[in-house]
Structure formats: C-alpha cells, structure tokens
Amino acid sequence: MLRGAVSEVDFHLSEPYPAGVCADESTCVKTLIGFQDEFLAYYPASDEARRLAYSEGLIVLDTNALLDLYRLSASARNEFLAVLENVKDRLFVPYQVALEFHRRRIDALTGRIREFEAQRTNVEDHVSKLKDVVTTTGQRGRVDHSQVEDALQRVEQVRERLLAFIEDVAKEHGLDPNAIVRETSDEIVGALSTILHGRVNQRPDDEQLEKDRTEGLRRVDAKIPPGFSDANKGDDGANDYMWWAEAVRHASEVKPVAILILSNDVAKGDWTLDVRGTRIGLHPFLTDEIASASGAVVVHATTHEFLSEAATRLSVNVSSDTVLEAKDLRLVPIEEVVQALRKALGTSLRPMRGATLSGIALRIDPTLKSREWNGAGTFRQFVAKQLPGVEFDPLPTPGLFYIPGVHDIGNGEDSDLPENE
C-alpha cells in the first residue's frame, strides 16, 4: 500500500472513554495508523508512487516549467511538447500560471538570448587575455617576431571557431524575441493552445482572488509555504500561493489517485524539502495540504526530472541530449546572480552584511558555494570580480558591502545596519 495500513482495535475500558470521542462509553473502536503514515512527506516518494503519478495522476504545471519551452533548443522543445501531448488529458494549468506565462514569455526568451550574448563576450574577454599573455611572453623572451605572430594567429583561429560554435547553437535555438513580440502568437503558444485546450482553470471571481491574495500575503509574513521567500515582491509575493490555492481546490474536486507537481522552484526553500543538499520532495506542509484535500499520493518533479522519467514511464521518446539540456537549464547564469545582488545593494538604504548578500546569491544558485563562488574562491572575491564599484569595509566585524555615493558607511556602528541584517 502507498499510504500505509490502518488497523482498528477494540478497547474495552474500565473507565469511561473521554467525552466526545466515542458514542458508546463501554466499548470504543480506536483507529491506529502505521508509524510513517502521517509523515511520508519527509521521505522521498516511492517508485510505485512515482509510477502512479506518471501513469494515472493529475499533472499540475507551474509557470517556470512552461517557460522552459522558450529556453530549450528546437529539438528538445519538440520532445517536451510531445510528452505534454502524451499526458494532455491529465494536465491542469491554474489561471495564475497561465497569466504569468503570457506576461513573462518574452522575458524568458530574451534571457536565453542574453546567455548567448554573454558567452560571446566571455570568449572575447578570454581571447583578449590570451593575446596579452602571448604578446608579453614574446616581449620578455628572446622570441622571433614571426613566432609571436604565429601564436596570435592561432589564438585568433580558436576565437573564430568558438564564436562559430556559439552561433550554431544560437541558430538551433531558433527563436527571435524581436520577431515574436510583433506576432499575435508564436509556435510555442500555438502548440500549447492545442495541448492545453480545456485544461486551463477559469479565472477565479474577484472575491476568491482577494481571499487568495490575502492568505498568500499572510503566509509570506508567517513564513508558511509556498512563496514566503518572495517577501520582497510586495503584493506579487502572494502569486505562488494564488496558483497553489487553485490547484488544491481543483484536486479536491476531481479526487485524483495521484498528483504530480511540475515546478522548478527548488532553490528558494519555500516549495521543497531539502536535507543536507538532497531534495526530498515537495515541502511537507504543501504535500499534506493537497493530499488532505484530495486523498491523492503527491510527488514533485522539475522539468529535467519530468523529461528523464517520461522516457522510461511513458511511451514517448525523450533523448538523452534533451534530458541533459534540461538539466543544464538549472545552472543559473552568473549574470542573473549579479543582477540580483546589484539590485539588493542598490535598493538597500544601508550597507549589507556578507551573510545576507551571499544568502541572496545562494537562493538563486545553491551550487555557487560548492563551486567556490564560480572559481573566485570566496564570496568577497566573487563580489570584487563580478560587481565592480561595490566596496567592502571590514569594520564592524564581519564587515559590510556598500556602494560609495549610495551608502553612508559612517563610523561602522551597528546603527548603520538594517534591522534585518
């Protein structure tokens, strides 16, 4: 059994059973449960639970999973769409998810295009440094000028090959945000319109939306999932809960045997349970909430996991290249981390502690610390390399990051720190 056995035991009591528990005070049937029955959310879902979710379960789509279609290459995109087509009768898209998708699709595509631009810039930067090394080495050694020119030519050939490679990858991606923004639709919207026909929730009425928004903001303040890490988004901090509330209501109505939540929100800590760097599954609070409403077994998957498991659990072809590409999507571009750090510092009224600033970076990309801050070594060195213009003052210990002309570092007293720093 998936959820554990329940046994009933007769208790013949010498004293009356507590009032309100049993109608018959002389004999009471008390329900006992298995040791793990109420705590399965603290353990990874069993293989049988995942099989059931993929083969028969309701599949709830989050915005970030749908937006991956704009980030994947054309071949991977088509395979993802084929998987969705395969399970289309079991898909559910909350109204809030659809709304955010249409609002953010161009941004998602533009972000992917910017990655290619950043890769070209990185090549140019590294080539420039290589040429400086060659030139300096030639100047300091007894090297014939022709040898230096030959080495520089070889570096230039490498540059051309790398840029051509990036260009080929960009062309294979095949989507142009400038063209798409002028159209009434695009190939992805067109495909999803067919697959998701009749699978999108209607807009909740104004009263329900207001209730959901109020509850979402309450949860943010109380640090109750989902979405409590979005406290800095103002009213938009309730958006995660708003689509989640739709999913819970729908599940309570259709009573599926299993539910698969397809979402990539795994870095913020307000959607999933992570223990010692291992993601166990959906946050236990959320698992219990939707399981109690529906009676269903609940599992969670990212786009990468969904495509990987679909290859074995569903009769649809998903190549290993597509699975690997989907996995690489979760490697957050450094530019995204840098932008978030600069925004946090730029909008802060006071200097920020390193622990607070590094925490923002790790919420976006949890792998940064294990990757020695993208090769910089320490967070302080990472900031020095990636955020020119940001200064560090070692006093008061453990030190503060600040932007000259924006923050008054003062005399380093605690009064210069934000209360939540």
C-alpha positions as CSV (number, residue, x, y, z in Angstrom):
1,M,0.0,0.0,0.0
2,L,1.2,3.5,-0.7
3,R,0.0,5.3,2.3
4,G,0.3,2.6,5.0
5,A,-2.2,0.2,6.6
6,V,-4.8,1.4,9.1
7,S,-5.9,-1.0,11.8
8,E,-8.9,-0.9,14.1
9,V,-8.5,-2.3,17.6
10,D,-11.3,-2.8,20.2
11,F,-10.7,-1.2,23.6
12,H,-12.8,-2.4,26.5
13,L,-12.4,0.3,29.0
14,S,-12.8,0.0,32.8
15,E,-13.2,3.8,32.9
16,P,-15.4,5.8,30.6
17,Y,-13.6,6.9,27.4
18,P,-13.1,10.7,27.2
19,A,-16.4,12.5,26.3
20,G,-16.9,13.3,22.7
21,V,-14.6,10.5,21.4
22,C,-16.9,7.5,21.5
23,A,-20.7,7.3,21.3
24,D,-20.5,4.1,23.3
25,E,-18.5,4.6,26.5
26,S,-18.2,1.0,27.3
27,T,-16.6,-0.1,24.1
28,C,-14.6,2.2,21.7
29,V,-13.1,1.5,18.3
30,K,-9.9,3.5,18.1
31,T,-8.2,3.9,14.8
32,L,-4.4,3.4,14.8
33,I,-2.1,4.2,12.0
34,G,1.3,3.0,10.8
35,F,4.5,4.6,12.0
36,Q,5.1,6.5,8.8
37,D,1.5,7.1,7.6
38,E,1.3,10.7,8.6
39,F,4.9,11.5,7.8
40,L,5.6,10.2,4.3
41,A,6.3,13.7,3.1
42,Y,9.5,13.7,5.0
43,Y,10.8,10.8,2.8
44,P,11.4,10.5,-1.0
45,A,8.4,9.3,-2.9
46,S,8.5,5.6,-3.6
47,D,8.9,4.2,-7.1
48,E,5.4,3.0,-7.0
49,A,4.1,6.4,-6.1
50,R,6.0,8.0,-9.0
51,R,4.8,5.3,-11.4
52,L,1.2,6.0,-10.4
53,A,1.7,9.8,-10.7
54,Y,3.1,9.5,-14.3
55,S,0.7,6.8,-15.5
56,E,-2.6,8.0,-13.9
57,G,-2.0,11.2,-11.9
58,L,-3.1,14.8,-12.3
59,I,-0.2,16.8,-13.5
60,V,-0.1,20.4,-12.3
61,L,2.1,22.7,-14.3
62,D,3.9,25.7,-12.9
63,T,4.9,28.8,-15.0
64,N,8.6,28.1,-14.8
65,A,8.2,24.7,-16.3
66,L,6.1,26.0,-19.2
67,L,8.6,28.9,-19.8
68,D,11.4,26.3,-20.2
69,L,10.0,25.7,-23.7
70,Y,11.5,29.1,-24.6
71,R,14.8,28.2,-23.1
72,L,15.3,24.8,-24.8
73,S,16.7,24.1,-28.2
74,A,14.2,23.4,-31.0
75,S,14.7,19.6,-30.8
76,A,14.4,19.5,-27.0
77,R,11.4,21.8,-27.1
78,N,9.6,19.4,-29.5
79,E,10.3,16.4,-27.3
80,F,9.0,18.3,-24.3
81,L,5.8,19.2,-26.2
82,A,5.4,15.6,-27.3
83,V,5.5,14.5,-23.6
84,L,2.8,17.1,-22.7
85,E,0.8,15.9,-25.7
86,N,1.0,12.3,-24.4
87,V,-0.5,13.2,-21.0
88,K,-2.7,16.2,-22.1
89,D,-5.9,14.7,-20.7
90,R,-4.4,14.8,-17.2
91,L,-2.8,18.2,-17.3
92,F,-4.1,21.1,-15.1
93,V,-2.9,24.7,-15.5
94,P,-4.0,27.2,-12.8
95,Y,-5.3,30.6,-14.1
96,Q,-2.4,32.3,-12.3
97,V,0.1,30.1,-14.0
98,A,-1.3,30.9,-17.4
99,L,-1.4,34.6,-16.6
100,E,2.3,34.6,-15.6
101,F,3.3,32.6,-18.6
102,H,1.8,35.2,-21.0
103,R,3.3,38.0,-19.0
104,R,6.8,36.5,-18.9
105,R,7.3,34.5,-22.1
106,I,9.2,37.3,-23.9
107,D,11.4,37.8,-20.8
108,A,12.2,34.1,-20.7
109,L,13.2,34.1,-24.4
110,T,15.2,37.3,-24.0
111,G,17.1,35.8,-21.1
112,R,18.1,32.9,-23.2
113,I,19.3,35.1,-26.0
114,R,21.3,37.2,-23.5
115,E,23.1,34.0,-22.4
116,F,24.4,33.6,-25.9
117,E,25.5,37.2,-25.9
118,A,27.2,36.7,-22.6
119,Q,29.0,33.6,-23.9
120,R,30.3,35.6,-26.9
121,T,31.5,38.3,-24.5
122,N,33.3,35.7,-22.4
123,V,35.1,34.4,-25.5
124,E,36.2,37.8,-26.5
125,D,37.4,38.6,-22.9
126,H,39.4,35.4,-22.7
127,V,40.9,35.7,-26.2
128,S,42.0,39.3,-25.3
129,K,43.7,38.0,-22.2
130,L,45.4,35.2,-24.2
131,K,46.7,37.6,-26.7
132,D,48.1,39.8,-23.9
133,V,49.9,36.7,-22.5
134,V,51.3,35.8,-25.9
135,T,52.5,39.4,-26.5
136,T,54.0,39.8,-23.0
137,T,55.8,36.5,-23.2
138,G,57.2,37.4,-26.6
139,Q,58.5,40.7,-25.3
140,R,60.2,39.2,-22.3
141,G,61.8,36.3,-24.1
142,R,64.2,36.1,-26.9
143,V,61.4,35.1,-29.4
144,D,61.3,35.9,-33.1
145,H,58.6,38.3,-34.0
146,S,57.2,35.8,-36.5
147,Q,56.7,33.3,-33.7
148,V,54.6,35.8,-31.8
149,E,52.5,36.5,-34.9
150,D,52.0,32.8,-35.4
151,A,50.8,32.3,-31.8
152,L,48.5,35.2,-32.1
153,Q,47.1,33.9,-35.3
154,R,46.4,30.5,-33.7
155,V,44.6,32.3,-30.8
156,E,42.5,34.1,-33.4
157,Q,41.6,30.9,-35.1
158,V,40.4,29.5,-31.8
159,R,38.3,32.6,-31.3
160,E,36.7,32.2,-34.7
161,R,35.8,28.6,-34.0
162,L,34.3,29.3,-30.6
163,L,32.2,32.1,-31.9
164,A,31.0,30.0,-34.8
165,F,30.1,27.2,-32.3
166,I,28.1,29.6,-30.2
167,E,26.4,31.0,-33.3
168,D,25.4,27.5,-34.4
169,V,23.9,26.7,-31.0
170,A,22.0,30.0,-31.1
171,K,20.6,29.3,-34.5
172,E,19.5,25.8,-33.4
173,H,17.5,27.5,-30.6
174,G,15.6,29.1,-33.4
175,L,13.5,31.8,-31.6
176,D,13.8,35.5,-32.2
177,P,12.2,37.7,-29.5
178,N,12.1,40.7,-31.8
179,A,10.0,38.7,-34.3
180,I,7.8,37.0,-31.7
181,V,6.8,40.3,-30.0
182,R,5.3,41.5,-33.2
183,E,3.2,38.4,-33.7
184,T,-0.2,37.6,-32.3
185,S,1.1,34.1,-31.4
186,D,4.3,32.0,-31.8
187,E,5.0,28.3,-32.4
188,I,5.1,27.5,-28.7
189,V,1.9,29.3,-27.8
190,G,0.3,27.6,-30.8
191,A,1.4,24.2,-29.7
192,L,0.3,24.8,-26.1
193,S,-3.1,26.2,-27.2
194,T,-3.8,22.8,-28.8
195,I,-2.4,20.6,-26.0
196,L,-3.9,22.6,-23.1
197,H,-7.3,23.2,-24.7
198,G,-9.8,22.7,-21.9
199,R,-7.1,22.2,-19.3
200,V,-6.7,25.8,-18.0
201,N,-8.6,26.9,-15.0
202,Q,-11.1,29.7,-15.4
203,R,-10.3,33.0,-13.7
204,P,-11.5,32.8,-10.1
205,D,-14.0,35.5,-9.3
206,D,-12.8,38.8,-7.7
207,E,-13.9,37.7,-4.2
208,Q,-11.9,34.5,-4.4
209,L,-8.9,36.2,-5.9
210,E,-8.9,38.7,-3.0
211,K,-9.2,35.9,-0.4
212,D,-6.3,34.0,-2.1
213,R,-4.1,37.1,-2.2
214,T,-4.8,37.9,1.4
215,E,-4.0,34.4,2.5
216,G,-0.9,34.4,0.3
217,L,0.4,37.6,1.9
218,R,-0.4,36.2,5.4
219,R,1.7,33.1,4.6
220,V,4.6,35.2,3.4
221,D,4.6,37.2,6.7
222,A,4.3,33.9,8.7
223,K,6.9,32.1,6.6
224,I,4.4,29.4,5.6
225,P,4.9,27.9,2.1
226,P,4.6,28.4,-0.7
227,G,6.3,31.6,-1.7
228,F,7.4,33.0,1.6
229,S,10.8,33.8,0.1
230,D,9.1,36.3,-2.2
231,A,8.5,38.8,0.6
232,N,10.5,41.5,-1.3
233,K,8.0,41.3,-4.2
234,G,5.2,43.2,-2.4
235,D,1.7,42.1,-3.4
236,D,3.3,39.8,-6.0
237,G,4.7,37.8,-3.1
238,A,1.3,36.1,-3.0
239,N,1.4,34.8,-6.6
240,D,2.8,31.4,-5.7
241,Y,0.1,30.8,-3.2
242,M,-2.6,32.0,-5.6
243,W,-1.9,29.3,-8.2
244,W,-1.3,26.7,-5.4
245,A,-4.8,27.5,-4.0
246,E,-6.3,26.9,-7.4
247,A,-4.5,23.5,-7.6
248,V,-5.7,22.5,-4.2
249,R,-9.3,23.4,-4.9
250,H,-9.2,21.5,-8.3
251,A,-7.6,18.4,-6.7
252,S,-10.3,18.4,-4.0
253,E,-13.0,18.4,-6.7
254,V,-11.5,15.8,-9.1
255,K,-10.0,13.5,-6.4
256,P,-7.1,12.0,-8.5
257,V,-5.3,8.9,-7.3
258,A,-2.0,10.8,-7.6
259,I,-0.7,14.3,-8.2
260,L,2.5,15.4,-9.9
261,I,3.6,19.0,-9.3
262,L,5.8,20.0,-12.2
263,S,7.8,23.0,-10.9
264,N,11.4,24.2,-10.9
265,D,11.0,26.3,-7.7
266,V,13.7,24.3,-5.8
267,A,16.2,27.0,-4.8
268,K,14.2,29.3,-2.6
269,G,13.4,26.8,0.2
270,D,9.7,27.7,0.2
271,W,8.5,24.9,-2.1
272,T,10.6,21.9,-1.4
273,L,12.1,20.0,1.5
274,D,15.9,19.8,1.2
275,V,18.1,17.9,3.7
276,R,21.9,18.0,3.5
277,G,21.8,19.2,-0.1
278,T,19.4,16.5,-1.2
279,R,15.9,17.4,-2.3
280,I,13.4,15.1,-0.7
281,G,10.3,16.3,-2.4
282,L,7.6,18.9,-2.1
283,H,7.5,20.8,1.2
284,P,5.7,18.6,3.8
285,F,3.2,21.4,4.6
286,L,2.2,21.5,0.9
287,T,2.1,17.8,0.5
288,D,-0.2,17.4,3.5
289,E,-2.3,20.3,2.4
290,I,-3.1,19.0,-1.1
291,A,-3.2,15.3,0.0
292,S,-5.7,16.1,2.7
293,A,-7.9,17.9,0.2
294,S,-7.8,15.2,-2.4
295,G,-6.7,11.9,-0.8
296,A,-4.0,11.6,-3.5
297,V,-0.4,10.5,-3.4
298,V,1.8,13.5,-4.2
299,V,5.1,13.7,-6.0
300,H,7.2,16.6,-7.3
301,A,9.4,16.9,-10.4
302,T,11.5,19.5,-12.1
303,T,11.5,19.8,-15.9
304,H,14.7,17.8,-16.0
305,E,13.3,15.0,-13.8
306,F,9.9,15.0,-15.7
307,L,11.6,14.5,-19.1
308,S,14.0,11.9,-17.7
309,E,11.3,9.9,-16.1
310,A,8.9,10.3,-19.0
311,A,11.5,8.5,-21.1
312,T,11.0,5.4,-19.0
313,R,7.5,5.7,-17.6
314,L,5.6,6.9,-20.6
315,S,5.5,5.6,-24.2
316,V,7.2,8.7,-25.6
317,N,10.7,9.3,-26.9
318,V,12.9,11.6,-25.0
319,S,16.6,11.7,-26.0
320,S,19.5,11.7,-23.5
321,D,20.6,15.0,-25.1
322,T,17.2,16.6,-24.2
323,V,17.4,15.3,-20.6
324,L,20.9,16.7,-20.3
325,E,19.9,20.1,-21.8
326,A,17.0,20.4,-19.4
327,K,19.4,19.7,-16.5
328,D,21.8,22.4,-17.7
329,L,18.9,24.9,-17.7
330,R,19.0,24.9,-14.0
331,L,22.6,26.2,-13.9
332,V,21.8,29.8,-13.3
333,P,23.7,32.3,-15.5
334,I,26.1,34.3,-13.3
335,E,24.6,37.5,-14.8
336,E,21.3,36.7,-13.1
337,V,23.0,36.4,-9.7
338,V,25.0,39.6,-10.3
339,Q,21.8,41.4,-11.3
340,A,20.1,40.3,-8.1
341,L,23.0,41.3,-5.9
342,R,23.3,44.7,-7.5
343,K,19.6,45.3,-7.2
344,A,19.6,44.3,-3.5
345,L,22.5,46.6,-2.7
346,G,21.2,49.4,-4.9
347,T,17.8,49.4,-3.2
348,S,19.1,48.9,0.4
349,L,19.2,52.1,2.4
350,R,22.3,50.9,4.3
351,P,25.3,48.7,3.7
352,M,24.7,44.9,3.8
353,R,26.4,42.1,5.7
354,G,28.2,39.4,3.6
355,A,26.0,36.7,5.1
356,T,22.8,38.5,3.9
357,L,24.2,39.2,0.4
358,S,25.6,35.7,-0.1
359,G,22.3,34.3,1.1
360,I,20.6,36.1,-1.8
361,A,23.1,34.7,-4.3
362,L,22.7,31.1,-2.9
363,R,18.9,31.3,-3.1
364,I,19.2,31.9,-6.8
365,D,22.0,29.4,-7.4
366,P,22.6,27.0,-4.5
367,T,25.6,25.5,-6.2
368,L,27.7,28.7,-6.1
369,K,29.4,27.9,-2.7
370,S,30.3,24.3,-3.7
371,R,31.7,25.7,-6.9
372,E,33.9,28.0,-4.9
373,W,31.9,31.0,-5.9
374,N,32.3,30.4,-9.6
375,G,36.0,29.9,-9.2
376,A,36.6,33.1,-7.4
377,G,37.4,31.3,-4.1
378,T,35.5,33.3,-1.6
379,F,32.2,35.4,-1.7
380,R,34.2,38.6,-1.1
381,Q,36.5,37.8,-4.1
382,F,33.4,36.9,-6.1
383,V,31.8,40.3,-5.4
384,A,35.1,42.1,-6.2
385,K,35.3,40.3,-9.6
386,Q,31.6,40.4,-10.6
387,L,30.4,43.7,-9.1
388,P,32.9,46.5,-9.8
389,G,32.1,49.6,-7.8
390,V,31.0,47.6,-4.8
391,E,33.3,48.1,-1.8
392,F,34.0,46.2,1.3
393,D,34.6,47.6,4.8
394,P,36.0,45.1,7.3
395,L,34.5,47.0,10.3
396,P,32.4,46.3,12.1
397,T,33.2,42.6,12.0
398,P,32.4,40.6,9.9
399,G,32.3,43.6,7.5
400,L,29.9,45.3,5.2
401,F,29.4,45.6,1.5
402,Y,28.4,49.0,0.2
403,I,28.3,51.3,-2.9
404,P,30.2,54.5,-2.5
405,G,27.9,57.5,-3.0
406,V,24.9,55.4,-2.3
407,H,25.6,54.2,1.2
408,D,27.0,56.2,4.1
409,I,29.4,53.8,5.8
410,G,29.6,56.2,8.7
411,N,31.7,55.1,11.6
412,G,30.8,51.4,11.3
413,E,28.4,51.4,14.2
414,D,25.5,48.9,14.3
415,S,23.1,51.7,13.7
416,D,24.2,51.8,10.1
417,L,22.9,48.2,9.6
418,P,19.3,47.5,8.6
419,E,17.4,45.8,11.4
420,N,17.0,42.6,9.3
421,E,20.7,42.5,8.5
